[in-house]
Amino acid sequence: MKPKNLIFKILYFLSEWEACGIRPGKKAFWRKTLLLWLGSKIGKIFYIGKGFWIHYGYNLKIGERCSLGEFCRIMDHGKIWIGDDFTAATGLQINSGTHNLKTMEPVAVEIKIGDRVWCGANVTIVAGSSIGNDVVIGAGSLVKSDIPSGVLAAGVPAKIIRPLHRENYRDWETDRKSTRLNSSHS
């Protein structure tokens, strides 16, 4: 066994062990160590639940105050950008890899996810998709194209259901002291 593989396995085991008992608002030392070791760029405050799996790691950038639920899968063949204040329920799948339909050669296509995006349970986001700011993606949806800012989208494939009117919302940044996610970091 190569030393690099052994280090990965140890870090992965420790981060999964830690995730079994940690909740949002607590520092995830081993999860952060694993992601940084893989080359990910991550915000200071984040949460990733148990059962997390990532393909490479170095193509992933996660913003501040992000939370990914249990059993999240990230196949980062190409760049994946996740903005600030992103929240995903259980079973999120993000895959920036696809194939050329004529040659069947693997292709990596970037995915961009904006700020203040909430994905319900079992959402899948595929290569070439982009999601704007202030978006809600309904549970079980497949995002395979661009979703503009300020909308609720759902379905297979995800389509705009209605606009979101969020003039008076408070994000985690503006209300740090009352936000459970940030309570241990104040």
C-alpha positions as CSV (number, residue, x, y, z in Angstrom):
1,M,0.0,0.0,0.0
2,K,1.4,3.4,-1.0
3,P,1.9,5.9,1.9
4,K,-0.4,8.5,0.3
5,N,-3.3,5.9,0.1
6,L,-2.7,5.0,3.8
7,I,-2.8,8.7,4.8
8,F,-6.1,9.1,2.9
9,K,-7.7,6.1,4.4
10,I,-6.7,7.2,8.0
11,L,-8.0,10.8,7.4
12,Y,-11.2,9.5,5.8
13,F,-11.8,7.1,8.7
14,L,-11.2,9.8,11.3
15,S,-13.4,12.3,9.5
16,E,-16.2,9.8,9.2
17,W,-15.9,8.8,12.8
18,E,-16.0,12.5,13.8
19,A,-19.0,13.1,11.6
20,C,-21.0,10.5,13.5
21,G,-21.1,12.7,16.6
22,I,-20.7,16.2,15.3
23,R,-23.5,18.7,14.6
24,P,-23.6,22.0,12.8
25,G,-21.9,24.6,14.9
26,K,-19.0,22.4,16.1
27,K,-15.6,22.4,14.6
28,A,-15.0,19.5,12.2
29,F,-11.2,19.1,12.6
30,W,-10.7,15.8,10.8
31,R,-13.2,16.6,8.0
32,K,-11.4,19.9,7.4
33,T,-8.0,18.2,7.5
34,L,-9.1,15.6,5.0
35,L,-10.4,18.2,2.5
36,L,-7.4,20.5,2.9
37,W,-5.1,17.5,2.4
38,L,-6.9,16.6,-0.8
39,G,-6.5,20.2,-2.0
40,S,-10.1,21.6,-1.5
41,K,-10.6,25.2,-0.8
42,I,-13.1,25.5,2.1
43,G,-14.6,28.3,4.2
44,K,-13.8,28.5,7.9
45,I,-17.3,27.5,9.0
46,F,-18.8,24.4,7.3
47,Y,-20.5,21.1,8.1
48,I,-20.5,17.9,6.1
49,G,-22.5,14.9,7.5
50,K,-21.5,11.3,7.7
51,G,-21.3,9.1,4.6
52,F,-19.5,11.8,2.6
53,W,-17.6,10.8,-0.5
54,I,-15.4,12.9,-2.8
55,H,-13.6,11.8,-5.9
56,Y,-10.5,14.0,-6.1
57,G,-11.0,17.0,-3.8
58,Y,-8.7,19.4,-5.5
59,N,-11.4,20.6,-7.9
60,L,-13.8,21.7,-5.0
61,K,-14.3,25.1,-3.6
62,I,-16.8,25.5,-0.7
63,G,-17.7,29.0,0.6
64,E,-18.4,30.2,4.1
65,R,-21.2,28.8,6.3
66,C,-22.0,25.8,4.2
67,S,-23.8,22.7,5.3
68,L,-24.0,19.4,3.3
69,G,-26.2,16.7,4.8
70,E,-25.5,13.0,5.3
71,F,-24.5,10.8,2.3
72,C,-23.3,13.6,0.1
73,R,-21.4,12.5,-3.0
74,I,-19.1,14.9,-5.0
75,M,-17.5,13.7,-8.2
76,D,-15.2,16.6,-8.9
77,H,-13.8,15.7,-12.3
78,G,-14.0,19.4,-13.2
79,K,-14.2,22.5,-11.0
80,I,-17.1,22.7,-8.6
81,W,-17.8,26.1,-7.0
82,I,-20.2,26.3,-4.1
83,G,-21.0,29.8,-2.8
84,D,-21.6,31.1,0.7
85,D,-24.5,30.0,2.9
86,F,-25.2,26.8,0.9
87,T,-27.4,24.2,2.6
88,A,-28.2,20.7,1.3
89,A,-30.2,17.9,2.9
90,T,-29.4,14.2,2.8
91,G,-28.3,12.6,-0.4
92,L,-26.9,15.5,-2.5
93,Q,-25.1,14.3,-5.6
94,I,-22.8,16.7,-7.6
95,N,-21.0,15.3,-10.7
96,S,-18.9,17.5,-12.9
97,G,-18.0,14.6,-15.2
98,T,-19.7,13.5,-18.4
99,H,-18.9,12.0,-21.7
100,N,-18.7,13.3,-25.3
101,L,-21.7,11.7,-27.0
102,K,-19.9,11.0,-30.2
103,T,-16.6,9.7,-29.0
104,M,-17.6,8.6,-25.4
105,E,-14.4,10.3,-24.1
106,P,-14.7,11.5,-20.6
107,V,-15.2,15.3,-20.3
108,A,-15.0,17.5,-17.2
109,V,-17.4,20.5,-17.2
110,E,-17.5,23.1,-14.4
111,I,-20.4,23.5,-12.0
112,K,-21.2,26.8,-10.3
113,I,-23.6,27.2,-7.3
114,G,-24.4,30.7,-6.0
115,D,-24.8,32.1,-2.6
116,R,-27.8,31.2,-0.3
117,V,-28.8,28.1,-2.2
118,W,-30.9,25.4,-0.5
119,C,-31.1,21.9,-2.0
120,G,-33.7,19.5,-0.6
121,A,-33.1,15.7,-0.1
122,N,-31.7,13.7,-2.9
123,V,-30.9,16.5,-5.4
124,T,-28.6,15.7,-8.3
125,I,-26.6,18.4,-10.0
126,V,-24.7,17.4,-13.2
127,A,-21.9,18.7,-15.3
128,G,-22.3,22.1,-16.9
129,S,-25.1,23.3,-14.5
130,S,-25.1,26.6,-12.8
131,I,-27.4,27.8,-10.0
132,G,-27.8,31.5,-9.2
133,N,-28.1,33.2,-5.9
134,D,-31.1,32.9,-3.5
135,V,-32.4,29.6,-5.0
136,V,-34.3,26.7,-3.5
137,I,-34.1,23.3,-5.3
138,G,-36.9,20.9,-4.4
139,A,-36.2,17.4,-3.1
140,G,-35.5,14.7,-5.7
141,S,-34.7,17.2,-8.4
142,L,-32.2,16.8,-11.3
143,V,-30.4,20.1,-12.2
144,K,-28.9,19.7,-15.7
145,S,-29.0,23.3,-16.9
146,D,-28.9,26.8,-15.6
147,I,-31.2,27.9,-12.9
148,P,-31.4,31.7,-12.5
149,S,-31.2,33.7,-9.2
150,G,-34.2,34.1,-7.0
151,V,-36.4,31.1,-7.9
152,L,-37.8,27.9,-6.6
153,A,-37.0,25.1,-9.0
154,A,-38.0,21.4,-8.8
155,G,-38.5,18.3,-10.9
156,V,-36.7,16.0,-13.3
157,P,-35.3,17.9,-15.0
158,A,-35.5,20.9,-12.6
159,K,-37.8,23.7,-13.9
160,I,-38.7,27.0,-12.4
161,I,-41.8,26.7,-10.2
162,R,-42.1,30.3,-9.1
163,P,-40.0,33.3,-8.1
164,L,-38.8,33.8,-4.5
165,H,-39.4,37.1,-2.8
166,R,-36.8,37.4,-0.1
167,E,-36.5,41.1,0.6
168,N,-36.4,40.8,4.4
169,Y,-34.4,37.6,5.0
170,R,-31.4,37.5,7.4
171,D,-28.5,35.3,6.3
172,W,-26.0,33.8,8.7
173,E,-23.5,36.5,8.1
174,T,-25.7,39.4,9.4
175,D,-27.1,37.5,12.4
176,R,-24.1,35.5,13.6
177,K,-24.9,35.5,17.3
178,S,-28.3,33.9,16.9
179,T,-27.4,31.3,14.3
180,R,-26.8,27.9,15.7
181,L,-24.2,27.1,13.0
182,N,-22.0,29.9,14.2
183,S,-22.7,29.7,17.9
184,S,-19.3,28.1,18.7
185,H,-17.4,30.5,16.5
186,S,-18.6,33.8,17.9
